[in-house]
Amino acid sequence: MNIFWRELKVHRKSLIFWSIGMFSMVWAGMQKFAGFQKSGQAAEVFKAFPKGLAAAFGLSNIDVNTALGWFAMLFLYLVVLAAIHASLLGAGILAEEEQDKTAEFLYAKPISRARAITGKLLAAVILVFLLNIVTLVSSIVMVKAFNKGASINKEIFLMMVGMFVVQLIFMSIGTAAAAIVRKPKYAAPAASAIMFSTFFLSLWLDITEKLPWLKYFTPFKYFDAKVIANHSKFDPVFIAISVMIIGVMVAATYVFYEKRDLSI
């Protein structure tokens, strides 16, 4: 457990900065909503966007004149930021010992690599969970402050549950990358490349509406805010795929890190 608490302490400042960033994003987004609501021109402004730009803004099949539609659009950016944080955290929390040249000190202690990995993984899960909670609370408070319509707390909660699963997916991809990639400095870029590739794939699918089966290859489609806003439920197939990805990536983390020749 010493490793667990150490990682929480090491990453607490980063968590604070990311939390401020998520809060600021929600606050700024709802400020924009209040402004458009007063003018009544939100729909007209966004209707003028080309299809590709509309997809990039998350405007497909939603009514931005409502708080639910607006937050569904905002959620796209929140989940991308959360995925970036999770990818970098997952890769960094495992690769940091080699990068900082502390691997020899850590693994000279009477603990197994598996135990060290477990402590780091648990800390990473707590960190992404705390960022998710900050985003959830910020969203509920900010929406309540600027929304004059019906409450959308249920939909916000479902979106944040989906976001947490996406965070776990990319966090586990990050740890697997750190375990597999030979040079630790390339772990974060590798995890980030996977994350951004799947994000751009999700945008491409919104733009073209072709090859819909490709949605199974991008976690950003598993908990689509537009689907949650319209149906208030998750697709069990995507839940199963998410669990499988997380399980495979965590298993790969343990298997490859156990066999890894550490750079010390």
C-alpha positions in Angstrom: 0.0 0.0 0.0 3.0 2.3 0.3 3.2 2.4 -3.4 -0.5 3.2 -3.7 -0.3 6.2 -1.3 3.0 7.4 -2.9 1.4 7.5 -6.3 -1.6 9.5 -5.1 0.8 12.0 -3.4 3.0 12.3 -6.5 0.1 12.9 -8.8 -2.1 15.1 -6.6 -0.9 18.4 -8.1 -1.5 17.1 -11.6 -5.0 16.0 -10.5 -5.7 19.5 -9.2 -4.7 21.2 -12.4 -6.8 18.7 -14.5 -9.8 19.2 -12.2 -9.5 23.0 -12.6 -9.4 22.5 -16.3 -12.5 20.3 -16.4 -14.4 22.7 -14.1 -13.4 25.6 -16.3 -14.5 23.8 -19.5 -18.0 23.0 -18.0 -18.3 26.6 -16.7 -17.3 28.2 -20.0 -19.6 25.8 -21.9 -22.6 26.6 -19.9 -21.9 30.3 -20.0 -22.0 30.0 -23.8 -25.3 28.2 -23.5 -26.8 31.0 -21.4 -25.7 33.5 -24.0 -27.2 31.6 -26.9 -30.3 31.0 -24.9 -30.9 34.7 -24.4 -30.3 35.4 -28.1 -32.3 32.4 -29.3 -29.8 31.9 -32.2 -28.0 28.8 -31.3 -29.7 26.5 -33.7 -29.4 29.0 -36.6 -25.7 29.6 -35.9 -24.8 25.9 -35.9 -27.1 25.0 -38.8 -24.7 27.0 -41.0 -21.8 24.8 -40.1 -20.6 22.3 -42.8 -21.3 18.7 -42.0 -17.6 18.0 -41.2 -17.4 20.9 -38.8 -20.7 20.1 -37.2 -19.4 16.5 -36.5 -16.3 18.0 -35.0 -18.4 20.1 -32.7 -20.6 17.0 -31.7 -23.7 18.6 -33.3 -25.1 15.5 -35.0 -28.8 14.7 -34.2 -29.0 17.0 -31.1 -31.0 20.1 -30.3 -28.6 22.7 -29.0 -31.4 24.9 -27.9 -32.0 22.6 -24.9 -29.7 22.1 -21.9 -29.6 18.4 -22.7 -28.5 18.9 -26.3 -26.0 21.6 -25.4 -24.4 19.4 -22.7 -24.3 16.5 -25.1 -22.3 18.6 -27.4 -20.0 19.8 -24.5 -19.6 16.2 -23.3 -17.6 15.4 -26.4 -14.8 17.7 -25.3 -15.0 16.6 -21.7 -14.6 13.0 -22.6 -11.6 13.8 -24.9 -9.9 15.7 -22.1 -10.6 12.9 -19.7 -9.2 10.3 -22.2 -6.0 12.4 -22.6 -5.5 12.5 -18.9 -6.2 8.8 -18.5 -3.8 7.8 -21.4 -1.0 9.9 -20.0 -1.6 8.8 -16.5 -1.7 5.1 -17.4 1.5 5.3 -19.4 3.4 7.6 -17.0 2.5 5.9 -13.7 4.2 2.7 -14.9 7.0 4.2 -17.0 8.1 6.9 -14.4 10.4 4.5 -12.5 12.5 3.9 -15.6 12.4 7.5 -16.7 13.4 8.9 -13.3 16.0 6.1 -12.8 14.3 4.9 -9.6 13.4 1.4 -10.9 16.4 -0.1 -9.3 15.5 1.4 -5.9 11.9 0.3 -6.1 12.4 -3.3 -7.3 15.3 -3.9 -4.9 12.7 -3.8 -2.1 11.1 -7.0 -1.0 8.0 -6.7 -3.2 7.2 -8.4 -6.5 6.6 -6.5 -9.7 3.0 -7.7 -9.7 2.4 -6.1 -6.3 4.0 -2.9 -7.5 1.9 -2.9 -10.6 -1.2 -3.5 -8.5 -0.5 -0.5 -6.3 0.1 1.7 -9.3 -3.0 0.6 -11.1 -5.2 1.1 -8.0 -3.8 4.6 -7.6 -4.5 5.4 -11.3 -8.1 4.1 -11.0 -8.6 6.4 -8.0 -7.1 9.4 -9.8 -9.3 9.0 -12.9 -12.3 8.4 -10.6 -11.7 11.6 -8.7 -11.4 13.6 -11.9 -14.6 12.0 -13.0 -16.3 13.0 -9.8 -15.1 16.6 -10.1 -16.5 16.7 -13.6 -19.8 15.2 -12.5 -20.3 17.6 -9.6 -19.2 20.6 -11.7 -21.6 19.6 -14.5 -24.6 19.2 -12.2 -23.9 22.5 -10.4 -23.2 24.5 -13.6 -26.2 23.0 -15.5 -28.5 23.8 -12.6 -27.2 27.4 -12.5 -27.8 28.0 -16.2 -30.6 25.7 -17.1 -34.1 27.0 -16.8 -35.7 23.9 -18.2 -36.2 20.4 -16.9 -33.5 18.7 -14.9 -31.0 16.6 -16.8 -29.2 15.2 -13.8 -30.0 11.6 -14.8 -28.5 12.0 -18.3 -25.5 13.8 -16.9 -24.9 11.0 -14.4 -25.2 8.3 -17.2 -22.7 10.3 -19.4 -20.2 10.5 -16.6 -20.5 6.7 -15.9 -19.8 6.2 -19.6 -16.9 8.7 -19.4 -15.4 6.7 -16.5 -15.4 3.5 -18.5 -13.7 5.3 -21.4 -11.2 6.7 -18.9 -10.5 3.1 -17.7 -10.1 1.9 -21.2 -7.4 4.5 -22.1 -5.7 4.2 -18.7 -5.3 0.5 -19.2 -4.1 1.1 -22.8 -1.5 3.5 -21.3 -0.3 1.0 -18.8 -0.1 -1.7 -21.4 1.9 0.6 -23.7 4.3 1.3 -20.8 4.8 -2.4 -20.3 5.2 -3.3 -24.0 7.1 -0.4 -25.5 10.9 -0.9 -25.0 11.8 2.7 -24.3 9.7 4.3 -21.5 9.7 7.7 -23.1 7.7 6.4 -26.0 4.9 4.9 -23.8 2.9 8.2 -23.5 3.2 9.1 -27.2 2.1 5.5 -28.1 -0.9 5.7 -25.8 -1.8 9.2 -27.0 -1.6 8.1 -30.6 -4.0 5.3 -30.0 -6.4 7.6 -28.2 -6.4 10.3 -30.9 -6.7 7.8 -33.7 -9.8 6.4 -32.2 -11.2 9.9 -31.6 -10.6 11.0 -35.2 -12.2 7.7 -36.3 -15.3 8.6 -34.3 -15.4 12.0 -36.0 -15.0 10.4 -39.4 -17.9 8.1 -38.7 -20.1 11.1 -37.9 -19.0 12.9 -41.1 -19.3 10.0 -43.6 -22.0 7.8 -41.9 -20.3 4.9 -43.8 -18.8 1.6 -42.5 -20.8 1.8 -39.3 -19.2 -1.4 -38.0 -16.0 0.6 -37.4 -17.8 2.1 -34.3 -16.7 -1.0 -32.5 -13.1 0.1 -32.8 -13.5 3.5 -31.1 -14.4 3.8 -27.4 -15.7 7.3 -28.1 -18.7 5.6 -29.8 -19.4 3.2 -26.9 -21.1 5.8 -24.7 -22.2 8.4 -27.3 -23.8 11.4 -25.6 -26.3 11.7 -28.3 -27.5 8.2 -27.7 -27.6 8.7 -24.0 -29.5 12.0 -24.4 -32.1 10.4 -26.7 -32.5 7.0 -25.0 -31.0 7.3 -21.4 -29.4 3.9 -21.5 -26.2 2.0 -22.6 -25.7 -0.6 -25.3 -24.8 -3.9 -23.5 -22.6 -4.8 -26.4 -20.4 -1.8 -25.9 -20.3 -2.5 -22.2 -19.1 -6.0 -22.9 -16.5 -4.8 -25.3 -15.3 -2.2 -22.8 -14.8 -4.8 -20.1 -13.0 -7.1 -22.5 -10.6 -4.3 -23.6 -9.8 -3.3 -20.0 -9.3 -6.9 -19.0 -7.0 -7.6 -22.0 -5.0 -4.5 -21.4 -4.5 -5.0 -17.7 -3.5 -8.6 -18.3 -1.0 -7.5 -20.9 0.4 -5.0 -18.4 1.1 -7.7 -15.9 2.4 -10.2 -18.4 4.8 -7.9 -20.3 6.0 -5.9 -17.3 6.9 -9.1 -15.5 9.1 -10.0 -18.4 10.5 -6.6 -19.0 14.2 -5.7 -18.9 14.0 -2.5 -16.9 16.1 0.5 -17.9 17.8 1.4 -14.6 
